[in-house]
């Protein structure tokens, strides 16, 4: 049964007949998760041999052989794999942290749709070193690797390829009370060589605009546990901070250490319901945000959520209008949450108290501003969704009340309808009402005024193997607010349309070419133009896991009371050759650019570069760089540099093993301006440097020990980087499971 056949020429012919469903039997013995499939418990599991290559081939027979095995016992689901490889020395399997399993490395695993609704699934993948990647994949909101689950994996490279074992506790899954159970499932392998080859146990038709909808039934699961799981994760953090005794550049003075205990609790009374509670949570970010250039940006910048408490059922917070953005809860004092499903109805509800300390977005038609959130808030968010086949309808409600008198409530329905395999229509309507705080010293809008308004979006996507198009319409009134969300623009109407055509080639450097064009028009609710855009270009995928996109754009855009026309060229280049140079990503645009601060037209460049080096399996070095400049004419018509802004971030990590690592990060942000070219007073030069060192040990994602050091420096008036802060911290957390 475990005969190693390696690569067979027959595997390049037409694809085999795939099973319509999979049947699973209880294990016949014990299974040790050690990367060896010779345990007694695997002997009764039938091999799953029917796989197809879905990329770059169109559901053809794979070039390498794959075998999958499934079984279960009273507490766990087991998945085993034999991934054959004609050149095991070419396997790409660096050691890394959890979820650090990029597409240019080898990995594989199982995708489980435990609701069997063909809409949302949990992904459990691992590379040949056993490094785990888990995520939620949802056909409405895409893939999100933020959530982490309890599960085990072990892999081993062999002379014929590699072997993977996975053990998933039923307590980490959500399913109904039916007996027997029927789930949806796909097995998956990623094999990057000259191209990135992707192989599944399901066909993925290119004229079908969904992914999880292609799962196949998994039958035979009987007498599964129905909840009762409890996880207690007490933690303590200790922080010692130092700040300058006086002005910037004076010696640092250390404050008394701050010791903070806390507790995370997760209780699963049954498999339909999960209850979460956090008390005095430590939400310090062990993984810091990568800085972004804010110079000449009109709207607030978005940063992703990384905090565990908010990640249970996070896909339920994803809607067309981003009315829920959990990072608006900057420093919760406590929080509780219920997430569950009954039949075709899924729901989540979150309440908590936020100490504040972050920023509040004040949206507008052509720009947004930020106000310090120096006040506490009570927060409540709830959403319920009813699934109807591959379509759904839902209702969202959010509420925020501040301790300085402000309040905001947002509520309304949304839906997604799939009339055909190629079409998807998504829409949402929201209505907000509330009152701003009476604190005009913070911002002019905080004068106690009452606000109410609507926000709406509708989108129609159509996709076949060759032709795709998209239509979208947005309408937001001037007084719409979403204080628990991320909606930086209001008071506008916008229409958008895009059409593309895809060519595919065999045995060429480029295997996919898409030509496309799109346009949009937006105006404020008084009818004044905001933007009018036309763009056309092409995107292509090829060897060395490469992707390139180039496009030209002409746009009319309003700045202040004037309208400018700008012509720009956009470019994106990605490739992952493997080895020392693991990946390269370059993005940018150049040409005409509007100086939004001073309402005039100039010329500029914006670029972003990300490079990952792997000098060995244990060391990873990442460089992220952003650069932007803008040139304008002065009053005499002489071309001069308005500003130059850049971000440079170097991140080096040495992995001792899959559970422990040492990491260094250095990040520098700098902006240099010509004050004579600005209408308002600005600083000539500002800069900030942050450095950190971290020693980490992770038994699992909630049982951790972190010891770290941070150093902050700011650019002084003497053009020197002076010490502005220092932190030493320790965090210990341990998860008890019952």
C-alpha positions in Angstrom: 0.0 0.0 0.0 2.9 2.3 0.6 4.9 1.5 -2.5 7.0 4.5 -3.6 6.5 5.0 -7.3 7.8 8.6 -7.6 7.2 10.3 -10.9 5.4 8.4 -13.7 5.1 9.6 -17.3 1.5 8.6 -17.2 0.9 11.4 -14.7 1.1 13.9 -17.6 -1.9 12.4 -19.4 -5.5 13.3 -19.0 -6.6 13.6 -15.4 -7.9 10.4 -13.6 -11.5 10.0 -12.6 -11.9 11.7 -9.2 -14.0 10.4 -6.4 -17.4 12.0 -6.0 -17.0 11.7 -2.2 -14.7 10.3 0.5 -15.5 7.8 3.2 -13.7 7.8 6.5 -13.4 4.9 9.0 -12.4 4.9 12.7 -8.7 4.2 13.2 -7.8 0.5 13.9 -5.1 1.4 16.3 -2.9 4.1 17.8 -1.2 6.8 15.8 1.9 8.7 16.9 2.4 12.0 15.1 6.0 11.5 14.1 6.0 11.8 10.3 5.8 8.0 9.8 2.7 6.3 8.3 3.6 2.8 9.4 1.6 3.0 12.7 -1.2 0.4 13.2 -3.8 3.1 13.1 -3.1 4.0 9.5 -3.4 0.4 8.2 -7.2 0.5 7.6 -7.1 3.9 5.9 -7.6 3.7 2.1 -5.2 5.8 0.0 -6.7 8.8 -1.8 -4.9 8.7 -5.2 -7.2 10.9 -7.3 -5.6 14.4 -7.6 -5.5 17.1 -10.3 -3.2 19.9 -11.1 -5.2 23.1 -11.1 -2.4 25.6 -11.6 -0.7 26.2 -14.1 -2.6 23.2 -15.7 -6.3 23.3 -16.1 -7.4 20.3 -13.9 -4.9 18.0 -15.6 -3.0 14.9 -14.2 -0.3 16.1 -11.8 3.4 15.7 -12.7 4.1 14.1 -9.3 2.2 11.5 -7.4 0.3 12.3 -4.2 -1.4 10.0 -1.7 -3.7 11.1 1.2 -5.1 9.1 4.1 -7.9 10.0 6.5 -9.1 8.4 9.8 -10.3 9.5 13.2 -10.9 8.4 16.8 -12.9 9.7 19.8 -11.0 13.0 20.0 -9.0 13.6 16.8 -9.2 13.7 13.1 -6.0 12.4 11.4 -4.7 13.2 7.9 -1.6 11.6 6.4 0.2 12.3 3.2 2.9 10.9 1.0 4.1 13.5 -1.4 6.4 12.0 -4.0 9.2 14.0 -5.6 11.7 13.0 -8.3 14.3 15.3 -6.7 14.0 15.4 -2.9 17.1 17.7 -2.7 15.0 20.3 -4.5 12.4 20.4 -1.7 12.0 24.0 -0.4 11.3 23.7 3.4 13.0 26.4 5.5 12.4 26.5 9.3 10.1 29.3 10.2 7.5 30.7 12.6 3.9 29.6 12.6 2.0 30.8 9.4 5.4 31.6 7.8 4.8 29.2 4.9 5.0 31.2 1.7 3.7 30.1 -1.7 7.3 29.6 -3.0 7.9 26.7 -0.5 6.6 23.1 -0.4 3.6 22.4 1.8 0.3 20.4 1.9 -2.6 19.5 4.1 -6.3 19.4 4.5 -9.1 22.0 4.0 -12.3 21.2 6.1 -15.7 22.7 5.5 -17.4 21.3 8.7 -20.6 23.2 8.0 -20.8 21.5 4.6 -22.2 24.7 3.1 -19.5 25.1 0.4 -18.8 28.6 1.7 -16.2 28.7 4.5 -13.5 26.3 5.6 -10.5 25.9 8.0 -7.2 25.2 6.4 -4.6 23.0 8.2 -1.3 23.0 6.1 2.3 22.3 7.0 5.7 22.2 5.2 8.2 19.3 5.2 9.7 20.7 8.4 6.3 20.5 10.1 5.9 24.3 10.2 2.2 25.0 10.4 -0.1 27.3 8.5 -3.7 27.6 9.5 -6.4 29.9 8.2 -10.0 30.5 7.5 -10.9 30.6 3.8 -14.3 32.1 2.9 -15.7 32.6 -0.6 -17.1 35.9 0.4 -14.1 37.4 2.2 -11.1 35.4 1.0 -8.3 33.8 3.1 -7.3 35.0 6.5 -4.3 33.4 8.4 -4.8 35.5 11.5 -6.7 32.9 13.5 -4.7 30.1 15.1 -6.0 26.7 16.2 -4.8 23.9 18.4 -3.5 21.0 16.2 -0.3 18.9 15.7 1.8 18.2 12.7 5.0 16.4 11.9 6.8 15.9 8.6 9.8 14.0 7.4 11.8 14.2 4.1 12.5 10.8 2.6 14.4 9.5 -0.4 11.2 9.6 -2.5 9.8 12.9 -1.3 8.2 13.7 2.0 5.6 12.5 4.5 3.2 14.6 6.6 1.0 13.6 9.6 -1.7 16.0 11.0 -3.8 15.5 14.1 -6.7 17.9 14.6 -8.7 17.9 17.9 -12.4 18.0 17.2 -12.5 20.7 19.9 -10.7 23.0 17.4 -13.6 22.5 14.9 -17.2 23.7 14.8 -20.0 21.4 13.5 -23.6 20.7 14.2 -25.2 17.9 16.3 -26.0 15.5 13.4 -25.0 11.9 13.6 -23.5 10.8 11.3 -21.7 13.9 10.2 -21.1 15.0 6.6 -18.4 17.5 6.0 -16.8 19.1 2.9 -13.1 18.4 2.3 -10.2 19.0 -0.1 -6.7 17.7 0.2 -4.0 20.1 -1.2 -0.3 20.1 -2.2 1.8 23.1 -3.2 4.9 22.1 -5.3 7.0 25.1 -6.5 9.6 24.4 -9.0 9.9 26.0 -12.5 6.3 27.0 -11.9 4.1 27.0 -8.8 2.2 23.7 -9.2 -1.0 23.4 -7.1 -2.8 20.0 -6.8 -6.1 19.2 -5.2 -8.5 16.3 -4.8 -11.2 18.4 -6.4 -11.4 20.0 -9.8 -11.4 23.8 -9.6 -13.3 25.0 -12.8 -12.0 28.3 -14.1 -15.5 29.4 -14.9 -16.6 29.2 -11.3 -16.1 32.2 -9.1 -15.6 30.4 -5.8 -13.1 28.1 -4.1 -14.6 26.4 -1.1 -17.7 25.6 -3.2 -15.6 22.8 -4.8 -15.2 20.7 -1.7 -16.4 17.1 -1.8 -18.5 15.3 0.8 -16.6 13.5 3.6 -18.9 10.8 5.0 -18.6 8.2 7.9 -17.9 10.5 10.9 -20.0 9.1 13.8 -20.4 9.8 17.5 -18.2 12.8 17.5 -17.7 14.8 20.8 -20.3 17.5 21.3 -18.3 20.2 23.2 -17.4 20.6 26.8 -13.9 21.9 25.9 -12.4 24.6 28.2 -9.2 26.5 27.7 -7.8 28.7 30.5 -4.8 30.9 29.5 -3.5 33.0 32.4 -0.6 35.3 31.6 1.6 37.9 33.2 3.5 40.6 31.6 6.3 42.8 33.1 7.4 46.0 31.4 10.0 48.6 32.3 9.9 51.7 30.3 12.4 54.6 30.2 11.8 58.1 28.9 13.9 61.3 28.6 14.2 63.2 31.9 13.5 66.4 30.1 13.8 67.6 26.5 14.7 65.2 23.7 18.4 64.3 24.1 18.5 64.3 27.9 19.3 61.0 29.7 16.7 58.3 30.0 15.0 57.9 33.3 13.6 54.4 34.0 10.1 54.1 35.5 9.2 51.4 38.1 8.4 48.1 36.4 4.7 47.5 35.6 3.4 44.0 36.3 0.1 43.1 34.7 -1.7 39.8 35.1 -4.5 38.7 32.8 -6.7 35.8 31.7 -8.1 34.5 28.4 -10.9 31.9 28.6 -12.5 29.9 25.9 -15.3 27.6 26.6 -17.0 25.4 24.0 -20.2 24.1 25.7 -21.1 22.3 22.4 -19.7 22.3 18.9 -22.2 24.9 17.8 -21.1 27.6 20.3 -17.8 29.1 21.4 -17.6 31.6 24.3 -14.5 33.8 24.8 -13.6 36.1 27.7 -10.6 38.2 28.2 -9.7 40.1 31.4 -7.1 42.9 31.5 -5.7 41.6 28.2 -2.1 42.2 27.2 -2.4 43.4 23.6 1.2 44.5 23.2 2.3 43.7 19.7 5.1 41.2 19.6 5.0 41.5 15.8 5.1 45.3 15.2 3.3 46.9 12.3 5.4 47.7 9.3 5.5 51.5 8.9 3.7 53.1 5.9 4.4 56.5 4.3 1.7 59.0 5.2 3.1 62.0 3.3 0.6 63.2 0.6 -2.0 60.6 1.7 -5.6 61.8 1.7 -7.1 59.0 3.7 -6.3 57.0 6.9 -4.0 54.0 6.5 -5.2 50.5 7.2 -3.3 48.0 9.5 -4.4 44.4 9.9 -5.7 42.8 13.1 -3.3 40.4 14.9 -4.7 40.0 18.4 -6.0 36.5 19.3 -9.2 37.5 21.2 -10.7 39.1 18.1 -10.0 36.2 15.7 -12.6 33.6 16.6 -15.1 33.6 13.7 -13.3 36.6 12.2 -14.9 35.9 8.8 -18.3 36.9 10.2 -17.0 40.4 10.7 -16.1 40.7 7.0 -18.8 42.6 5.0 -18.7 44.7 1.8 -18.6 48.0 3.9 -15.9 47.6 6.5 -18.1 48.6 9.3 -16.2 46.4 11.8 -12.5 47.1 12.3 -11.6 45.6 15.7 -8.4 47.6 16.0 -10.6 50.6 16.9 -10.6 48.8 20.3 -7.2 50.0 21.2 -6.7 48.9 24.8 -9.7 46.8 26.1 -10.1 46.5 29.8 -12.2 43.4 29.3 -14.1 41.7 26.5 -16.4 38.8 25.9 -17.7 37.1 22.8 -20.0 34.4 21.6 -19.7 32.8 18.2 -21.8 29.9 17.0 -24.0 28.3 14.4 -27.4 26.6 14.5 -28.3 24.9 11.3 -27.9 27.3 8.5 -27.6 30.3 10.8 -24.3 31.6 12.0 -23.8 34.4 14.5 -21.2 36.4 16.5 -21.6 38.9 19.3 -18.9 40.9 21.0 -19.0 43.4 23.9 -16.2 45.1 25.7 -14.8 48.2 27.3 -12.0 50.1 25.6 -9.6 52.3 27.6 -8.8 54.3 24.5 -5.4 55.7 23.5 -5.7 55.1 19.8 -7.1 57.3 16.9 -10.5 58.2 15.7 -11.1 58.7 12.0 -13.0 61.8 10.9 -14.1 61.0 7.3 -14.7 63.3 4.5 -15.4 63.4 0.7 -11.9 64.1 -0.4 -9.8 63.4 2.7 -9.9 62.1 6.3 -8.3 63.3 9.5 -7.4 61.6 12.8 -8.2 62.6 16.3 -6.5 61.3 19.5 -8.8 58.8 21.2 -8.1 60.1 24.7 -11.3 58.7 26.2 -12.8 55.3 27.1 -15.7 53.6 25.3 -18.2 50.8 25.7 -18.4 48.7 22.5 -20.9 46.1 21.2 -20.9 44.3 17.8 -23.2 41.6 16.5 -23.8 39.9 13.2 -26.1 37.1 12.2 -26.0 35.3 8.8 -28.4 32.9 7.2 -26.9 30.6 4.5 -29.1 29.6 1.6 -27.1 27.1 -0.6 -24.1 29.1 -1.9 -25.8 32.4 -1.1 -26.6 34.1 2.2 -28.3 37.1 3.8 -27.2 38.7 7.1 -27.7 41.6 9.4 -25.1 43.7 11.3 -25.3 46.0 14.3 -22.5 47.9 16.0 -22.6 50.4 18.9 -20.0 52.6 20.6 -20.6 54.9 23.5 -17.8 57.1 24.8 -17.3 58.4 28.4 -17.2 62.0 27.0 -20.8 61.9 25.7 -20.5 60.6 22.2 -22.3 57.6 20.7 -22.6 55.8 17.4 -24.9 53.0 16.2 -24.7 51.3 12.8 -27.1 48.7 11.6 -28.3 47.1 8.3 -28.5 44.0 6.1 -26.2 42.6 3.5 -26.4 39.6 1.2 -24.5 37.6 -1.4 -26.3 35.9 -4.3 -24.8 33.4 -6.7 -27.3 33.1 -9.6 -24.8 31.0 -11.6 -21.4 29.4 -11.1 -19.8 32.4 -12.8 -21.7 35.2 -11.2 -21.7 36.7 -7.7 -23.7 39.7 -6.5 -22.9 41.2 -3.1 -24.6 44.2 -1.5 -24.9 46.0 1.9 -27.0 48.8 3.2 -26.2 50.5 6.5 -27.7 53.3 8.5 -25.9 55.1 11.2 -27.1 57.5 13.9 -25.5 59.1 16.9 -24.0 62.1 18.5 -20.5 63.5 18.7 -18.9 64.3 22.0 -19.0 67.9 23.2 -15.2 68.4 23.1 -14.4 71.0 20.4 -10.9 71.3 21.7 -10.2 67.9 20.1 -11.7 68.6 16.7 -14.4 71.0 15.3 -16.7 68.1 14.6 -16.9 67.2 18.3 -19.4 69.9 19.2 -22.2 67.7 20.4 -24.0 67.6 17.0 -26.3 64.7 16.0 -25.4 62.7 13.0 -27.3 60.3 10.8 -26.9 58.9 7.4 -26.5 55.8 5.1 -23.8 53.8 3.5 -24.3 51.3 0.7 -22.3 49.2 -1.7 -23.3 46.7 -4.4 -21.0 44.7 -6.6 -21.5 42.2 -9.4 -18.6 39.9 -10.4 -18.6 37.6 -13.4 -15.8 35.2 -14.1 -15.2 32.5 -16.7 -12.0 30.8 -17.9 -11.3 33.6 -20.3 -13.6 36.6 -19.7 -14.2 38.4 -16.4 -15.9 41.6 -15.5 -16.9 43.5 -12.4 -19.4 46.4 -11.7 -19.6 48.3 -8.4 -21.6 51.2 -7.1 -21.1 53.0 -3.7 -23.2 55.7 -2.0 -22.3 57.3 1.4 -24.1 60.3 2.9 -22.1 63.1 4.5 -23.1 62.2 8.1 -22.5 58.4 7.9 -20.1 57.3 10.6 -18.8 53.8 11.6 -16.8 54.4 14.8 -16.2 50.6 15.2 -15.2 50.3 11.6 -12.8 51.6 8.9 -14.7 54.0 6.6 -12.4 57.0 5.9 -14.5 58.4 3.0 -18.1 59.6 3.1 -20.3 62.2 1.2 -19.7 60.6 -2.2 -21.2 58.4 -5.0 -18.9 56.2 -7.0 -19.3 53.8 -10.0 -16.6 51.3 -11.0 -16.3 48.9 -13.9 -13.6 46.5 -15.0 -13.3 43.9 -17.9 -10.5 41.4 -18.6 -9.6 38.7 -21.0 -7.2 35.8 -20.2 -5.0 33.9 -22.5 -3.2 30.7 -21.3 -0.2 29.0 -22.8 1.6 25.7 -22.5 5.4 25.1 -22.4 6.1 28.9 -22.4 7.9 31.2 -20.0 4.5 32.9 -19.5 1.6 30.5 -18.9 -1.1 33.1 -18.2 -1.7 36.6 -19.7 -4.6 38.8 -18.8 -5.3 42.1 -20.5 -7.8 44.4 -18.8 -9.2 47.9 -18.5 -11.2 49.6 -15.8 -12.7 53.0 -15.0 -14.5 54.8 -12.2 -16.3 58.0 -11.6 -16.9 59.5 -8.2 -18.5 62.8 -7.1 -19.6 64.3 -3.8 -23.3 64.5 -3.0 -23.5 68.0 -4.4 -22.3 66.7 -7.8 -18.8 68.0 -7.7 -16.2 65.7 -9.3 -13.9 63.8 -6.9 -12.2 61.4 -9.4 -12.6 60.2 -12.9 -10.3 57.4 -14.0 -9.5 55.2 -17.0 -6.8 52.6 -16.9 -5.6 49.7 -19.1 -2.9 47.2 -18.7 -1.9 43.5 -18.6 -0.8 41.0 -16.0 1.0 37.8 -16.5 2.3 34.7 -14.6 5.3 32.7 -15.5 8.3 30.7 -14.5 10.2 31.1 -11.2 6.8 31.7 -9.6 6.8 35.1 -11.2 4.0 37.6 -11.7 4.1 40.9 -13.5 1.5 43.7 -14.0 1.8 46.9 -15.9 -0.9 49.5 -16.6 -1.3 53.1 -17.7 -3.8 55.4 -15.9 -5.3 58.8 -16.7 -7.2 60.3 -13.9 -9.0 63.6 -13.1 -8.8 64.2 -9.4 -10.0 67.1 -7.2 -7.7 68.8 -4.6 -9.3 71.6 -2.7 -11.5 73.4 -5.2 -9.4 72.6 -8.2 -9.3 69.6 -10.5 -6.1 68.2 -12.0 -5.4 65.6 -14.7 -2.6 63.1 -14.0 -1.0 60.5 -16.2 0.7 57.6 -14.4 2.4 54.3 -15.1 2.0 51.5 -12.6 4.2 48.4 -12.3 4.3 45.2 -10.2 7.0 42.6 -10.4 7.2 39.4 -8.2 9.3 36.3 -8.5 10.5 33.5 -6.1 13.4 31.7 -7.5 14.1 29.9 -4.2 17.4 29.3 -2.5 19.3 32.3 -1.2 17.0 34.8 -2.9 13.6 33.4 -1.8 11.4 36.2 -3.0 11.3 39.7 -4.5 8.3 42.0 -4.7 8.5 45.4 -6.4 5.6 47.8 -6.8 5.3 51.4 -7.8 4.0 54.2 -10.0 5.5 57.2 -11.6 4.3 60.3 -13.5 2.0 63.2 -12.7 1.1 63.5 -9.0 -1.1 65.9 -7.2 0.2 67.8 -4.2 -2.9 67.5 -2.1 -1.6 69.6 0.8 -1.2 72.7 -1.5 -3.6 71.9 -4.4 -1.2 71.8 -7.4 0.2 69.3 -9.9 3.7 68.0 -9.9 5.6 64.9 -10.8 6.6 62.1 -8.5 7.5 58.5 -7.8 6.2 56.0 -5.3 7.8 52.6 -4.9 7.8 49.6 -2.5 10.4 46.8 -2.4 10.3 43.6 -0.4 13.1 41.1 -0.5 13.5 37.9 1.5 16.8 36.1 1.8 17.3 32.6 3.2 21.1 32.0 3.7 20.2 28.7 5.3 17.2 26.7 6.5 17.4 28.4 9.9 18.1 32.1 9.1 15.7 34.5 7.4 16.4 38.1 6.5 13.7 40.4 5.2 14.0 43.9 3.8 11.0 46.2 3.3 11.5 49.6 1.8 9.2 52.4 0.7 10.2 55.5 -1.1 8.2 58.5 -2.3 9.1 61.9 -3.7 7.1 64.8 -5.3 8.5 67.7 -7.4 6.5 70.9 -8.1 7.2 74.3 -9.7 7.7 77.2 -7.3 6.3 80.7 -7.9 9.0 81.4 -10.5 8.3 78.2 -12.4 11.5 76.4 -11.2 11.1 72.7 -10.6 11.9 71.9 -7.0 11.6 68.9 -4.6 8.5 69.3 -2.3 9.3 66.3 -0.2 11.1 63.0 0.0 9.8 60.3 2.3 11.1 56.8 2.9 10.8 53.8 5.2 13.4 51.1 5.6 12.8 48.0 7.7 15.3 45.1 8.2 14.1 42.0 10.0 16.4 39.1 10.8 15.2 35.9 12.5 17.2 32.8 13.5 15.0 29.8 14.1 16.5 27.3 16.6 13.6 25.0 15.8 9.9 25.2 15.1 9.2 26.5 18.6 11.9 29.0 19.4 13.6 31.8 17.6 15.6 35.0 18.1 14.6 38.1 16.1 16.1 41.6 15.5 14.1 44.4 13.8 15.4 47.8 12.8 13.0 50.3 11.2 13.7 53.9 10.2 11.1 56.4 8.9 12.2 59.8 7.5 10.5 62.7 5.7 12.3 65.8 4.4 10.3 68.8 3.1 10.9 72.2 1.7 8.9 74.5 4.0 9.0 77.4 1.5 6.8 75.3 -0.9 4.0 74.7 1.7 1.0 76.9 2.4 0.9 75.8 6.0 3.9 75.6 8.4 5.6 72.2 8.3 8.8 70.8 9.8 11.8 70.6 7.4 12.8 67.1 8.5 11.2 64.5 10.7 12.5 61.0 11.5 12.0 58.1 13.8 14.0 54.9 14.4 12.8 51.8 16.3 14.8 48.8 17.1 13.8 45.6 18.9 15.2 42.2 20.0 13.0 39.3 20.9 13.7 35.8 22.2 10.6 33.6 21.9 9.5 30.2 22.8 6.1 28.8 21.7 4.7 25.5 22.9 1.6 26.5 21.0 0.0 29.8 20.0 -1.2 30.5 23.6 1.6 28.9 25.6 4.5 31.3 25.1 7.5 33.0 26.7 8.6 36.3 25.2 11.6 38.3 26.4 12.2 41.5 24.5 14.0 44.8 24.3 13.0 47.9 22.4 14.8 51.2 21.6 13.1 54.3 20.2 14.9 57.4 18.7 13.6 60.6 17.2 15.3 63.1 14.9 16.1 66.2 16.9 16.4 69.8 15.8 20.2 69.2 15.7 19.6 66.6 13.0 20.7 63.8 15.4 18.7 60.7 16.3 18.2 61.1 20.1 16.9 58.5 22.5 13.2 58.9 23.0 12.3 55.7 24.8 13.4 52.2 25.9 11.4 49.2 26.9 12.3 45.8 28.4 9.4 43.3 28.6 8.7 39.8 29.6 5.5 37.9 28.9 4.6 34.4 30.1 1.4 32.6 29.1 0.3 29.0 29.5 -2.9 27.4 28.1 -4.6 24.8 30.3 -7.0 22.6 28.3 -9.8 20.3 29.6 
